[in-house]
Amino acid sequence: MRLRVVCACALAAGLAAVAPAGAANPQHAGLQVALRAQGLYLGPIDAIVGPRTLAAVRTFQRVHGLPVTGIADVRTRRALGPLGTPLFGSRTLVRGRIGWDVAVLQYLLDQHGVRVPLNAYMDRPTVKGLRRYQRLLHLDADGIAGQATFAALGLQTRVPVRAVHVTKLPRYVVKPGDSLTAIAQRAHTTLAKLARLNRLDPAHPLLIGTALRLPASVDTSAGPTAVSASNATEVRASLDKWAAYYGVDPSLARALAWMESGFNNSVVSPVGAQGVMQLLPSTWDYVEQVLIGHAVQHDADGNVQVGLAYLHHLLGAFGGDERLALTGWYQGEWAVKAAGPYKVSKVFVADVLALRERM
């Protein structure tokens, strides 16, 4: 419904079990790269846990005295060493990082047509490829994979996600003894990003009393962990109920909700989109005042109702064309009619439609 990136693909909290044969899960690319480093897997990095990947997991577990389950659980991933952790989405990726999540990033870039090594190392070619991808999608081409890049890549799996709370840090006034480097470290950002945000030259002295703008901070230490099974079940039931009410394909409704929030009603995006369907307050008001004519309770079920009422409206506005309706959802109805789909919107739509096959 608006051009922005969301936290839907935020933090993966666990990889409790391997997917059924033939099912691709980008997290499993990290597993395959880690097993390849152990000399146990020589197949393609395709994110599909097939017979060879499963056999490699079992061999690794047997050699390391772990229960031979074929499941890449926490113990198994820890035993894999630096390449076994962390899962994709749990940290910002900058040059020099090494790990499972870097391998997943490299796999996703490759899937989006940007050729980079698959070595689980955030090396120069990977950073260069990431910048190319960011430029293609009109993101800040800083070679750093953070929440905006994660969302744009469209990572959607059945791995539970941790709630992500995005807060805007206050302005900071420079005090005696401060340096730009120290302030950047305290703000959990880079010197270059802080300098660029405030249009400063790091080579020049930092004046006492200067008011600095600090970038957004992502707090993953607090709040609930994964969406509970009971909450997810309630959200799915709500999606099915309102999809039937508004005549929307329930699989499409579930895929869109999963893409936006992972069925998590506590997610709030950096631009203020809220809840299961990631609705802006202006969209909520439009649906209440124009489309349905009455107020809706601000809970998970209400969020779903408003979201599907708006999706129903978009489907009608575009003659039932699901691709255009989803494009309108992402970048705005009038923007689609005026300029057609943006590149980043096409990525979003393709991911939702692919996800529908699994919902």
C-alpha positions in Angstrom: 0.0 0.0 0.0 3.1 2.2 0.1 6.7 2.0 -1.0 8.7 1.0 2.1 10.5 -2.0 3.5 9.2 -3.8 6.6 10.4 -6.0 9.4 8.6 -9.1 8.1 11.7 -10.9 7.5 13.3 -9.9 10.7 15.1 -12.1 13.0 15.1 -15.9 12.6 14.9 -17.4 16.1 15.5 -21.1 15.3 15.8 -23.8 12.8 14.2 -26.6 14.6 13.7 -29.0 11.7 14.7 -29.4 8.1 12.1 -28.8 5.5 10.5 -31.6 3.5 12.4 -32.8 0.5 12.1 -30.4 -2.4 11.2 -27.4 -0.3 13.6 -24.5 -0.6 14.4 -22.4 2.6 17.1 -19.8 2.2 18.3 -20.5 5.7 19.3 -24.0 4.5 21.8 -22.4 2.1 23.8 -21.5 5.2 23.6 -25.1 6.4 24.9 -26.4 3.1 27.8 -24.0 3.0 28.8 -24.9 6.6 28.6 -28.6 5.7 30.7 -28.0 2.5 33.4 -26.4 4.7 33.5 -29.6 6.7 34.0 -31.6 3.5 30.7 -33.4 4.0 28.6 -31.9 1.3 29.6 -31.4 -2.3 26.3 -30.8 -3.9 24.8 -27.5 -5.1 24.0 -24.7 -2.7 20.3 -24.7 -3.5 18.7 -24.3 -0.1 16.9 -27.6 -0.5 17.5 -30.3 2.1 17.6 -33.3 -0.1 19.2 -36.7 0.5 22.8 -35.5 0.2 22.3 -32.6 2.6 20.4 -34.9 5.1 23.2 -37.5 4.9 25.8 -34.9 5.5 24.0 -33.6 8.6 23.7 -37.1 10.0 27.4 -37.8 9.3 28.4 -34.6 11.1 26.2 -35.4 14.1 27.6 -39.0 14.3 31.2 -37.8 14.1 30.7 -35.2 16.8 28.8 -37.4 19.2 25.4 -35.7 18.7 22.0 -37.3 18.4 21.8 -38.5 14.8 18.5 -36.9 13.9 19.3 -35.2 10.6 17.9 -32.0 12.1 20.0 -28.8 12.1 19.1 -27.9 15.7 20.9 -25.4 17.9 23.5 -28.0 19.2 24.3 -29.1 15.7 24.7 -25.5 14.4 27.0 -24.6 17.4 29.1 -27.6 16.7 29.6 -26.4 13.1 31.6 -23.5 14.5 31.7 -20.0 13.1 29.7 -21.0 10.0 26.9 -22.5 12.0 25.7 -19.2 13.5 24.0 -16.8 13.5 20.8 -17.3 11.5 20.1 -14.8 8.8 18.5 -11.5 10.0 19.8 -11.6 13.5 22.6 -9.0 13.0 23.6 -6.3 10.5 26.2 -7.6 8.0 29.2 -5.5 7.2 32.5 -6.2 5.5 34.6 -8.8 7.4 31.7 -10.7 8.9 31.7 -14.5 8.6 29.0 -16.9 9.4 25.8 -18.7 8.4 23.9 -15.5 7.8 26.5 -14.3 5.3 26.1 -17.5 3.3 22.4 -16.9 3.2 22.9 -13.3 2.1 25.2 -14.5 -0.7 22.6 -17.2 -1.8 19.8 -14.6 -1.9 21.9 -12.2 -3.9 22.6 -15.0 -6.3 18.9 -15.8 -6.5 18.3 -12.2 -7.4 20.8 -12.2 -10.3 23.8 -10.8 -8.5 26.7 -13.2 -8.7 28.8 -13.3 -5.6 31.0 -16.1 -3.9 29.2 -18.6 -1.7 31.9 -18.7 1.0 30.1 -17.4 4.1 32.6 -14.5 4.2 31.6 -10.8 3.7 34.5 -10.2 1.4 35.0 -7.4 -1.1 33.2 -9.2 -4.0 30.2 -9.8 -1.7 30.1 -6.2 -0.6 30.4 -5.0 -4.2 27.6 -7.3 -5.2 25.4 -6.1 -2.3 25.9 -2.5 -3.4 24.9 -3.4 -6.9 21.7 -5.0 -5.6 21.0 -2.0 -3.4 21.4 0.4 -6.3 19.0 -1.7 -8.4 16.3 -1.4 -5.8 17.0 2.3 -5.0 18.3 1.5 -1.5 21.2 3.2 0.2 24.1 1.6 -1.6 26.3 1.4 1.5 27.3 -2.3 1.2 25.7 -3.0 4.6 22.9 -5.5 4.9 20.5 -4.2 7.5 16.7 -4.3 7.9 15.9 -2.5 4.7 18.1 -4.9 2.6 16.7 -7.9 4.4 13.1 -6.9 3.7 13.9 -6.0 0.0 15.5 -9.5 -0.5 12.1 -10.9 0.5 13.4 -13.6 2.8 10.2 -15.6 3.7 10.6 -19.0 5.4 8.7 -21.0 8.0 11.4 -20.1 10.5 9.8 -18.3 13.5 10.6 -14.6 13.7 11.5 -12.5 16.7 9.6 -9.3 17.2 11.7 -6.3 16.2 11.1 -3.0 17.9 12.4 -0.1 15.9 12.9 3.2 17.8 14.3 6.5 16.7 17.2 7.6 18.9 17.1 11.2 20.2 19.5 13.9 18.9 22.8 13.9 20.7 24.7 17.1 21.7 28.4 16.9 21.5 30.2 17.2 24.8 33.8 17.9 25.8 35.9 14.8 25.1 33.6 13.4 22.5 34.7 12.1 19.2 32.6 11.1 16.2 34.0 7.6 16.4 33.0 7.1 20.0 29.5 8.5 19.4 29.1 6.2 16.5 30.1 3.2 18.6 27.7 4.1 21.3 24.9 4.6 18.7 25.7 1.1 17.2 26.4 2.6 13.8 29.4 3.4 11.7 31.5 6.5 11.5 30.8 6.9 7.8 27.0 6.5 8.3 26.9 9.0 11.2 29.0 11.5 9.2 26.9 11.1 6.1 23.6 11.5 8.1 24.9 14.8 9.6 26.8 16.0 6.5 30.1 16.1 8.5 33.7 15.7 7.3 35.3 13.2 9.8 38.7 14.9 9.1 37.4 18.2 10.5 37.2 18.9 14.3 33.9 18.0 16.0 32.6 21.2 17.7 31.2 21.0 21.2 27.5 21.8 21.3 26.8 20.3 17.8 23.5 18.6 17.7 23.9 15.3 15.9 21.1 13.2 14.4 21.5 9.5 15.2 20.3 6.7 12.9 17.4 4.4 13.9 18.3 1.6 16.3 16.9 -1.9 16.2 16.4 -3.4 19.6 16.3 -7.2 19.5 17.1 -7.9 23.1 13.7 -7.1 24.5 10.2 -8.1 23.7 8.7 -11.5 22.9 10.6 -14.1 21.0 9.0 -16.0 18.2 5.3 -15.7 17.5 3.7 -18.4 19.6 1.9 -21.3 17.8 -1.4 -20.3 19.4 -1.1 -16.7 18.3 -0.2 -17.8 14.8 -3.2 -20.1 14.7 -5.5 -17.3 15.8 -4.1 -15.0 13.1 -4.6 -17.7 10.4 -8.2 -18.2 11.5 -8.8 -14.4 11.4 -7.2 -14.3 7.9 -9.4 -17.1 6.6 -12.5 -15.5 8.2 -12.1 -12.1 6.6 -10.8 -13.5 3.3 -14.1 -15.4 3.0 -16.0 -12.3 4.0 -14.4 -10.1 1.4 -14.0 -12.8 -1.3 -10.2 -12.8 -1.3 -8.2 -15.9 -1.9 -7.3 -17.1 1.6 -3.8 -18.4 0.5 -3.1 -14.9 -1.0 -4.2 -13.3 2.3 -2.0 -15.6 4.4 1.0 -15.0 2.1 0.6 -11.3 2.2 0.3 -11.3 6.0 3.3 -13.5 6.4 5.3 -11.4 4.1 4.4 -8.3 6.0 4.8 -9.4 9.6 5.2 -13.1 10.0 1.7 -13.2 11.6 3.1 -10.9 14.3 0.7 -8.1 15.4 3.4 -6.3 17.5 5.6 -5.4 14.5 5.9 -1.7 13.8 7.9 -0.6 10.8 10.3 2.4 10.7 7.6 4.4 8.8 4.9 3.6 11.3 3.1 0.7 9.6 1.6 -1.5 12.2 0.4 -5.0 13.0 -0.2 -8.2 11.0 -0.9 -6.5 7.7 1.5 -3.5 8.4 -1.1 -0.8 7.9 -0.3 2.9 8.0 -2.7 5.0 10.2 -3.8 6.9 7.0 -4.8 3.6 5.4 -6.7 2.5 8.5 -8.6 5.8 8.5 -9.4 5.5 4.8 -10.8 2.0 5.2 -12.9 2.9 8.3 -14.2 6.2 6.8 -14.6 5.3 3.1 -14.6 1.6 2.6 -16.6 0.1 5.5 -18.0 3.1 7.2 -17.4 2.3 10.9 -14.6 2.1 13.4 -12.6 -1.2 13.8 -11.0 -2.4 17.0 -7.2 -2.0 17.0 -6.3 -5.6 17.7 -4.9 -8.4 15.5 -8.4 -9.4 14.2 -9.2 -5.7 13.4 -5.9 -5.3 11.7 -6.6 -8.3 9.5 -10.1 -7.0 8.7 -8.9 -3.6 7.7 -6.1 -5.1 5.6 -8.3 -7.4 3.7 -11.0 -4.8 3.2 -8.2 -2.7 1.6 -6.9 -5.6 -0.5 -10.5 -6.3 -1.7 -10.7 -2.6 -2.7 -7.4 -2.9 -4.7 -8.5 -6.0 -6.4 -11.6 -4.2 -7.6 -9.6 -1.1 -8.6 -7.4 -3.2 -10.8 -10.0 -5.5 -12.3 -9.1 -8.5 -10.2 -5.5 -8.5 -11.3 -3.6 -9.8 -8.3 -0.2 -8.6 -9.4 -1.4 -5.0 -9.8 -3.4 -5.2 -6.6 -0.3 -6.3 -4.7 1.7 -3.6 -6.4 -0.8 -1.0 -5.3 -0.6 -2.4 -1.8 3.2 -1.9 -1.8 3.7 1.4 -3.6 0.2 2.9 -3.6 -2.8 2.7 -5.9 -2.4 6.0 -7.6 1.4 5.6 -8.0 0.7 2.4 -9.9 -1.9 4.1 -12.1 0.5 7.0 -12.7 3.8 5.3 -13.2 3.3 1.6 -13.3 5.1 -0.9 -11.0 8.5 0.1 -9.6 11.3 -2.4 -9.6 11.2 -2.9 -5.9 7.5 -3.5 -6.1 8.0 -6.3 -8.6 10.3 -8.1 -6.2 7.7 -7.8 -3.4 4.9 -9.1 -5.6 6.9 -12.0 -6.9 7.8 -13.0 -3.3 4.2 -12.8 -2.1 2.9 -14.9 -5.1 5.7 -17.5 -4.6 4.9 -17.6 -0.9 1.2 -18.3 -1.6 2.1 -21.7 -3.0 3.3 -22.6 0.5 0.5 -21.1 2.5 
